[in-house]
């Protein structure tokens, strides 16, 4: 029987167990790759509940698993994110239970600025569409703040610059420092947490300063992270951002209520200059004194003119003048009253004359008479009202005549009219 291809029935002397072989591989790999730099794109990123980060680095042909331990994570220059091109430093370690190897990362940097800038543009466009950068959202800063919150690294130069500038300009303010990392993985979460804590402080702060010194895009990346931008937008207290140098513009600068070009400029924008205010107050005091002196001098001149005026020189003169004026007005009033009475008397006499001339008694005295029916009634105004046989009474100026109508006819030339007594022809 052929034994070709069959395994030996007994174990060779140089055969190794899986553990032994894995230990040899582990020793070789970990010794030979204890200090390596690897570039690649982050993928399959997972943040474990323990705080560790599990991820993989890939290129066009291969994939390398990697891990960032919880204690190392805060020291990274940038937080890994899916799709981010990075360069990582670390060592290769073998995980014996699975027979796999991985890169244990202790440093991580963005590979150039292209990927970061692309992520920055995408986040900027999305937040701008939400209106977080709109000018109408900006709130005015208090002119004379008494309570100022400062969020920055306690060991950086930014805090010294800010506090020195603030002390020189406005030493009356109380400054509450909220220590926070301003760079590296996890710093964005710390900054956002500090902003929330500062906004809840009681009594409330008047304003909050978020400052950091200059650096590369990677160094300042925490101020472009979405949690920080949203924390600034949600702050109940106006926020002044002073991040980097004048040429460095972060999303935190855009969403803040006021942007300082540097940490020093942020302090300048927050606080008024005490020396300028004191100079202004002194100038106002001088102007007030000059104004009071001018008003006092003018008042003294008016008092002098009043003291030299006639009313004060002869107090009884106005009384005599008013008495003369009253006497003159009384005289003119009496003359006017007499003239008015004479004019009314003349008008009354003329009206009485006209009335007397037109009175019935006056007419009778001039030869006129009034005839009426004896049986009663008004005056007879037409021949038709006194047919033959009508008894009449004629009123004269000095008595009456009783008579009876024998005939009645119209005046010569008038047109005969038909009456209740029949027709009467003229000439009858």
Steps between C-alpha positions, in 0.01 A plus 500: 500500500632840412562751774546800270322810643428346835605678823749333721340304775736633763576864598832633367747623754492858358117532495359800695167568659282786379588699811869443451491604135286801576741602777790480250308709244404746771861539608624545143228750400499706816879519502535583133207749483523678834531849344304548177318781314202400288284709264150409398133581507308444822214252470278290727552739791333385823508672839466236770325566826834453674636806320723308256481572125501208257559576132676390187739669259466417134641581160421364154643154571500425871336560835670523842306480825594753769408599852533819707496427871295723727804649675664595169192648339521847668859543378422460130536807283170430329201277561483224236189498285376278221631614163779711651847456345742468789857410585529294817792395716507194717612141525375172366355269764374144461174401664563136577141386577395586144832452328479852358718804509416866528661843518492650847485875428665756726504796259264606225513794260300606198680417177523850353214750515295387202281259692454739791409785267246283320339403830508867607323612182234233537429586864502874427244460222273286715509731803463810285184352348363470854563873554762461775725762341223754424585858611157549658587233756788709635440651843657825625762479770445681831701819513612463861515126584538399863517119463701350213544131422827388341528162325853406400797286590636592844858444383505685169617851418146602402374513858791722609449739206128523560520557875783753472310703239176481696667608824650803330171606343226396742624370837151531653381176337507159668639228270388138534738260325367173360811288425474299182726338248507699177675249277496131427250219510219557748569872536185595308287310751677675789449843344131430440460380858672813635272722292196326644633533855580870453152566364341344810711684756304699759494794531522503122808620318491817291710352220716195417842506331618194305869548418802311372837592352604446141578171329443291192161397369544171680592677826188718481272222380310471829350846430362367171327204658120494490450453879693821572314701234160387626598563864591861411171546313303361796678711763261731692794737553668698216820329387821665374734269308869583477658201326846500342634795305326753277521273194350203687122489460323208664134404509504606866593852385212505252230387745620710795325828578831682456833394347832605645796478266715363782451422871629850578254654255220297660578665835499842330157437348353375827610778734501875476828684562488630856755772426299633206185499711675690779634751251152538354350552845766760583428678171128499571567636850706783357232583245239492775701742715552737209132486416402573859743789516358646179143462625592658836664797328199546273264482799704763683482730199122459482471573873712812453278622217190430705640685801569804284163494325223755579263256675758431765622862511142637547264213600191732507546619142330190344205545737461868402534415133229234528273740688538761224427237244189384688374861530550557129322172418207598729468840333499349154247240613262769631527697177436190299194416717349846462549498125340160479199610706449812282518292186245252633267785609511649149420163347210453746353844418517428128330165550227662713438761229462232236271304727284803573476586131380153415262449794119466428416804717736714301338389178153580637615845607601570141140432371506127448229271649439129565164335415386168643172311530275597786425133559865449585799394300813654357538806285324504163775488237287442183166620368400137466512464881223761547197418283200740509332503837814425701513697829847650547695700755762750379781592738615863476774677689254662742205254493296241304225503235220241483360448147349248262616423146255597231706393202844341448704493182859465391728791427485657159721311255517177700378165366158385642540187715246236597432482873269310727257793460482478118652716227518884538560700190696817504298831480204363688 
